[in-house]
Amino acid sequence: MNEPNDKGIDQSISNKKTPFKVFYGWYLVAASMFSNALVSAVYFQGFSAFVIPIETTFGWSRSVISGAASLRQAEAGLFGPLTGFLLDKYGARKIIIFGALIVGFGLIGLGFATGIVMFYVFFLFISMGTSGVGHAVTWVVVVARWFNEHRGLAVGLAVTGPVIGAPMVVVNSWLIELFNWRIVLVSYGLIISILIPLIAINVKDKPDNSSAIKSNQGKYKEEGKIGVIAEAEEFKTLSLFKDKSFWMLSAYLGTLFIVNSGFQLHQIPYFVEDRGFSTTAAAITIPLVVWASGFGRVGAGWLIDKVDYRVVLIFICLFMTLGLLYLQLLAPSNTLTTLPFALLFGLSFGATIPLRGVLGSMIFGTKNLGSTVGLLQGTGVAAGVIGPILMGVLRDWFGNYEIGIWVLIVISLLGIIPVFLMKNPTHETVKKLGA
């Protein structure tokens, strides 16, 4: 009788191929994209389909509905720092689930609104909830903590949800005609309340000491900390206010927020009044910018993984400047001739979206990244409030947007200055923060 050949068994086992396994961080990227696409489909870009039906139902002026929508900007600045602090304290899973339930409750309530007070109250609920379920703070922090080598690319992909959700404005219009706006809002509320919490149940904030993460060498290995600089993990949140890099990054983001918010709010009026477009033709420029921003979100993240991040920041400012210069010097007269502007401005606008999570983790580490990103969000958005007001005042003074655009061009160029005052992450900087 033949004896078993142990060597043969070992050899057969070793010849078996290890099944392909997707790194867990990429599941988080997909979850962020889906969650934010769903929220954007009804609350951000997609909400424009609800404006006229709601206006028709209640007989309100456009400014009443626009005033409620402006809460989105306010909540980003007010709730961003708080969301970041709660994220570090309680973890992403609880924040995302709680945020999704609040958004769902707000949408359902909005669908049953019978007056202006109820409308504003439930809109405020939705605004609060999006701070927890959106990618401004929560998802970018989670994704950044799970990646080392491809962190920029991962965060860039994670924030493309609004680009995916933007075309839903067409579907929303069809659904509203088929049913009515109340049923559509309630349905969205139920879907968000169910699907996003189911996704969030499996969210892990970061790898533990025994988790495999992707290293700088592109392989899986055991690591206790995943920041580009491990020592940065221990810095105290209040130390941010003593660090020049934080204020330079805040100043940079602030200038971009001023330009982005200033032009985008006045984008349709600019093309209608200054360039003679029809309202429909002017409106088409908005999705063009949004779609171009998708390439900016992913491209900027990918480039930051490859080159000195300061080079990327400078090019973002230059692209934004060139896009506005194109409007001033070549004066597009139809939708086709706006494509160069949409590409340049869209790329630069999109590139700013992943910066908080990627650079926050690179410079300050990942342990208190929620608080870091929340504070960067708060300071940036606070500065961004200036843009729409500035453009409106200049338009009223001069009767057109000509001077306002030139002012935005100067501001976008000024954004380059703080970049030269920023440093690459060094052990010295980290030790100072931990002091």
N, C-alpha and C positions, 0 to 999 in steps of 0.2 A: 504493500500500500504506500502510495507516495506521500511524503511529508509536506505539509503546507509550506509554501515558499514565502516567508515573511518579507523577503526583499522584494519579491514580485508584487506583493500587496502594497508595500510602501511606495513602490515605483508607480503603480496604477493610481494611487491616491494623489501623488505629486503631479501626475500628468493631467489630473482633472483641472479644468480651467476655473479660476475664481469668478463667480458670477459678478457681472457689472453692477456696481453700486453707485448711485447718484449721491453726491455729497449733500448732507442735510441742509446746508446753507442755501443751496439752489431751490429747495422746496420753499424756504422762507421768501426768496426772491419772487417766486411764482405766486405765493400767497399774497404778498404785498401788491403785486400787479393786479391780481384779480379783485382784491378788496377795494383798492383805490379806483379801479375802472368802474366798479359797481356804484361807489359813492359819487364819483364824478358824473356818471350817467344821469343822476337825478338831481344832484345838489350844485355842482359846479357848472361845467359847460352845458350839461343836459337840461338845467333848469330854465334856460332861455325859452324852451318850448312851452313852458307853463305860464309865462308872463302874460301874454295876450288873453288866454282863456280865463285866468284869474281876474285880470282887469275887466273883462267883459262880464263876469259873474257878479262882481261887487260894484262895478262902476267907479273904481278908484283911479286916481291919476297914476301915471307911470312912475312919478317920483316916490309915491308911497311904497310901491313894490321894490323899486331900486334902493330905497332906504333900508328895507329889510335885508336885501342882498348885500348891502355894504357891511353888515354884521360879520360876514365871512372874513373881511380884512381885519376888523377889530378883534375878533376872537383869536386870530393867528398871533397877534401881538400880545394880547392879554393872557390867553390860556397856554401859550407855548411854554414859557418858563415853568408854570405850575405843572403842566403835563410832564415835562422833563424831570422835575423833582419827584413826582409820584411814580414815574417810570423806574427811576433808580431805587425807590423805596419798596414798591410793591410788585414790580415786574411787568413785562409787556403783556402777558396773557390776560391778566385781570384788567389792565387798562384798555386793551383792544375790545374785549368782551363787553365791558361796561360802556365804552364809547359806542359800540355798534348798537347796543340796546337803547341808548339815549337817542341816537340818530333814528332808529326804527320808530321809537315812541314819538319823536318829533314829527316824522313824516306822516305817521298815522293821524296824529293830532292836526297837522296842517290840512290833511284831507277832509277833516270834519270842521274846520274853522268856519265860523259864522260872522266874524267881524274882524276889525283891524287889530284889536288887542290880542285876540287869540292867535291871529296870524303872526304877529311879532313875537309873542311868547314862544310858540312852537318853533319858529325860525331860530330863535335864540337857543332852544334846546338842541336843534340840529347842529348849530355852529359849535356848541360846547362839545357835542359828541364827536364831531369830525376831528377835534384836537387829539382825541385818543385813538381813533381808528384810521386817521389819515397818515400820509407819509412825511408830513412836515417834521415830525419828531419821532414818533413811535417806531414805525417800520424801518426807517433809515438807521436808527440806533441798533435795533435787533440784527439787521443784516450786517452792519459794520462789525459787530462783535463776533460774528461767525466767520469772517474772512480776514486773511492776512495778505496772501499773494494777489488775489483778484478783487480786493475790496472796492476799488473805484468802479470797476466794471459792474460788480454785483449791485452796488448802491445805485448806479446809473440805470440799470435795468429795473430795479425795484421801484423807481419813481416814474415809470412810463405808464402807469395806470390811467392817468387822465388822457393821454394820447389815444389809448385804446377805447376809453369811454366816450370821447368826444363825438364820434359818429352816432351815438345813441340819441342825440338830439333829433335826428330824423325819425328814428323808431318811436321816440316819445310823441312826436307830432302825430304819427299815424295811430298810435294807441289812444291818444286823447280824442281824436276824431271818431275812432271806433267805439270807445266807451265814453269816459269823460275824465277830466283832470283829477277829480277826487279819487276815483277808483284806481287810477294809475299811481298816485302818490301813496295811497294805502297799501297797494300791492308791493311797491318798492320797499315800504317800511317793513312789511312782513318778511320779504325776501332777505333784506339786510339783517333783520333781527335773528333770523335762523341761520343763514349761510355763513356769515362772518364769524359768529361765535363758534360754530362747528369747526371752522378753520383754525381759530385762535386757540382752541383747546390743546392742540398739538404744538403750539409755539414754545420753544425753549429760549430763554434769554441769551444764553451763551454756553459754550462747552464747559463742562466741569473739568477737573484736573485729569480725568481719565478719558475725556472725549478726544476724538481725532479731529483735528482741524487742518486746513490746508496751509502749509508752510510756505515760506518764500522760495523753497526749492521745488514747489509744485508737487510734493508728496504728502502723504498723511503721516503725522507723527504726534506723539504725546506732548502736549504743552500745557502749562498751567495758566499762562497769560497769552493773549493773542494780539495785543497792541503792537504797533511798529516798534515802540520803545516800551519795554516791559515796566521800567521804573515809573513810567507815567501813570500807571494804574493807581498809585496811592495818593495822587494829588487831591487836595481839598477843593471843593467847589468854589468857596470864597476866594481862593488863590487866583482864580481867573481874573478878578478885578484888579489884581496887582501886576498882571502880566501884559507886556506890550503887545505880544502876538495876538492876544484875544481882542484888544481894542483895534489893532490894525485890520484883523479879519472882519470885525464888526463894521469898521468904517468902509471897508471894501464892499461888503455885502449891502451896507446901507446905501451907497451910491448907486449900485445896480438896482436896488429896490425902488429908489426914487425914479430912475429912468424907466424901468419896466412898468411900474404902476402908473406913472405919469402919462406915458404914451398909450398904453393898452386901454385905459378907461376912455380916452379921447380918440381912439383909433378910427371908429366909424365916423364921428363928426369931422375929423380931419380930412378923410378921403372924400366925404360928401361936400363939405364947405370949401375946403382949400383946393381940392383937385377935381371937383365936378363929377364925382362918381354918383351913380344911383345908390340908394340905400342897400339894395341887394348886392350890388357889385362890391360895395365897401364891406359888407358883412362877410363876403367870401374870403377877405384877407385874414380874418381871424382864424378859421381852421387851417389856412395855409401856414400861419405862424405856429400854431399848435403842433401840426404835423412835423414841421421842421425842428421844433423843440425836442421831439423824440430823439432825433439824431444827436442833438446837442447834449441831452441827458446822458445817453449811453457813451457818446464819444468823449466827453469831458472826463467821465469816470474812468474810461479805459486809458486815456492819455495820462491822467494823474498817476496811474499805476506804472507808467513807463518813463516819464520825464519829471524834472523838477516842477512841482505844482505851481511855482511862481510864473513859469513860462505860460502855463495854461491860463492862469488868471489874467495875464497881460493880453493874451489873444482874445479872451472873452470880451474885455473892454474894447479892443480894437474892432472886433466884429460888430459889436453894438454900435460903435461910432460910425463905421462904414455903412451900416444899414440905414442910419438916420441921415448921413451925408448923401446917400443915394436919393433919398426923398427930396432933399433940399436942392441938389444940383441938377438932377435929371428929371424931376417932376413927372412921375408916372401918370399916364392919362387913362389907363384901362387895367383890368385885372391882370392880364398877361405881363405887363411891364412892372407889376409890383412883385413879381417872383424873386428878383435879386434881393429886394428888401426883406421879403418874407423869409428867405433862406438865411440871410446874415443875422437879422434880428431874432428869428426863431432859434437859430443855433446858439446864439449868445444867451437868450432868455432861458432856454432849456438847460444850458450848461451850468447855470447858477443853482439849479434845483438840488443836485446831489452834493453840493460843496459843503454844506454844514455838517453832514454826517461823515463824509470822507475826510475832510481836513480837520474836523473836530477830533476824530479818532487818531489821525496821524500825529497831530501836535500835542494833544492833551491826554491820549490814552482812552481806554474804553470802560473803565470801572464806573466813573460818574458821567458817562457820555450822554445820558439822558438830560441831565442838568445843563451840560455844556451846549448841546444842540438846542435845547429849549431857550437858553439865554441868547444864543446867536439868532434864533428865530425872532425872539422878542425885540432885540435891538435893531435887527434888519427891517422888520415890518414897521416898527415905530418910525424909522426914517422914511420908509416907503409911503407913509401917509402924506408926506410933503408933496410928492409928485403930482397927484391929481389936482390938488389945490393950486399948486404953482402953475400948472398948465391952464387951469380954468381962469385964474386971475390974469395971466398974460394974454390969453385969448380975448378976455373982456376989455383989457386996456388997449390992445392993438387991433382988434377986430378980426384977427386970424391967428393961425398957429405958427406962423413963420418964426417969430422971436422965441417962442416956447421951444420949438425943435432945436434951435441953435443953443439954447440954454441946456437942454438935455445932452447935446453933443459935448459941451464943455464939461458937464458933470460926469459923463461916462469916461472922458479922458482923465479927469481928476482921480478916478478910481484906481489908476495905475500907481499913483504916489504911495499909498499904503503898502502896495505889493513890494516895493523896494525896501520897505522898512520891516518886512517879515523875514523870519529866518527859517531855515530848514530845521526839523526836529533834531535836537542834540541832547546829549546826556546832561550838559550843563543847564539847559533850559528846564529839563525835567526836574533836576535836583532843586532848582530855584522854586519851582512850583510846589514841591513837596516840603519845602522849608517852612 
